[in-house]
């Protein structure tokens, strides 16, 4: 089988693996380490404005990811992934460069929109390369990518602190753009072999493997050559007695089928055989009974033809009479008198005389007519009316593109939304995705700001060290990646439930932290829970929804969860401005995480009951 050969002979392709890990180190750090930048502008802008920036980043990422993922199939090829990832990197670098020269209020918007757009474009290409290159080791490679994100969270807070302290806040954006630009050589390694891509579909992994297995079985059993029809088994009299579709007497289960199993079209349906020779119709044999039948049929046909001929003659005679009446009653209109004209008012005649013939219009009169004001107004009105009713080709193209955009928006957002809202499993998956985004955009971003409110006050480099401790704890959980790669997907929900419970405890600990020790403990617990949630949430949702529904609901989960994140951040932005508002926001996040944890605890309990308890009770019942 081709799938087994690929799984045994697949290589790690180290250049692609190293490039993907480096991209996961640098790009997610724009959002994971944004709290360090927020600390330095908290005195110049309101706190809610700094909290909105990572939300805009994730909203732009979620709304564009579905489009870029769909378009990645057509962009792929020898240079497609590299080119589009380079375009995404240009968006990120331009956004960071512009932030160095605009006021602080506009920096946040540019950072969120351009950064989210470029990161989404690069992420779509990276995911496509991973699916096409590491289809048999996808879970393990994804664990390495998450490890790269944890490493970036551990390093970039210190890098940003050094850049801001030595070069200033504005110039640090330029240096950060230079650091991101260093990933361009890495992007050039995002290459996929075209022969591998032709045999494997990126978005439907399970379906493509099943298709390849079925295709190989069909090719081995029936063969790929064109099979000729055995004309010795063809019955030319009646198609029902055709034996061409039946197996031979010597065909056994061990022997391969040499002839086709599909019967060819019968002579009644097609008058040519497969060699292009016309098939003559059947000629019945002549007998005495057939002669008598033929004579009777001939007599009946002669009688029918005589009746039809007589009817045709009668109709022609009636038509001739009508023509005679029309010819007799025809009167010349120009010879009628005035009284006849008055009587027949349905006709209007004009007597042609030399007085009634107008003289020819000269060129001078035509020029005067065209220069009149009334003619100009009338022509201008007609031209305007023609342009409105018959627009130009440019207007037609604009209308067509707008119509295409409307259909694309409908197919990308509204149709999947209506389909997803009717699915009951969509809502727990949506809550899990929303919590994952909330822990990233709110939980991690608030850590530096909460560290500054601890008494006695913690220095900035110590706060960065605690953020690195958060990432290090995340890496400690990711050491279980080889074990998770061998774990069935149905058991991932238990790991996610454990991560949600740990994250809930971390939110409450950080909300009540009032010294250095409690804050450090909260960072450690938060890193462990965040690692469990981010590493397993996608596999959990995919197994929970089903492999068939996952491609249909994936984009809806991303877009709706990003929209819910915006609503949540707008709600807590009123709380952040108050005293101790940052920790109270963390407390609100802990309550929401507790609710989602309860939902997934119930789901895990029901799964355990169905797979373990009920199965054991059924076995005991049959054993006794």
Secondary structure, DSSP 8 states (H G I E B T S, - for coil): -HHHHHHHH----HHHHHHHHHHHHHTTHHHHTHHHHHHHHTTTS-HHHHHHHHHHHHHHHHHHHHHHHHHHHHH-SSSHHHHHHHHHHHHHHHHHHHHTTS-HHHHHHHHHHHHHHHHHHHHHHHHHHHHHH-SSSHHHHHHHHHHHHHHHHHHHHHHHHHHHHHH-HHHHHHHHHHHHHTTHHHHTT----HHHHHT--SS-HHHHHHHHHHHHHHHHHH-SS-----GGG--SS-GGG--TTS--TT--SSS---S-SS----TTT-SB-TTS-B---------HHHHHHHHHHHHHHHHHHHHHHHHHHHHHHHHHHHHHHHHHT---GGG--HHHHHH-TT-------TTTS-----HHHHHHHHTSHHHHHHHHHHHHHHHHHS--HHHHHHHHHHHHHHHHHIIIIIHHHHHHHT-THHHHHHHHHHHHHHIIIIIITHHHHHHHTSSS---HHHHHHHHHHHHHHHHHHHTTHHHHHHS-GGGHHHHHHHHHHHHHHHHHHHHS--SHHHHHHHHHHHHHHHHHHHHHHHHHHHHHH-HHHHHHHHHHHHHHHHHHHHHHHHHHHHHHTSTTHHHHHHHHHHHHHHHHHHHHHHHHHHHHIIIIIHHHHHHHHHH-
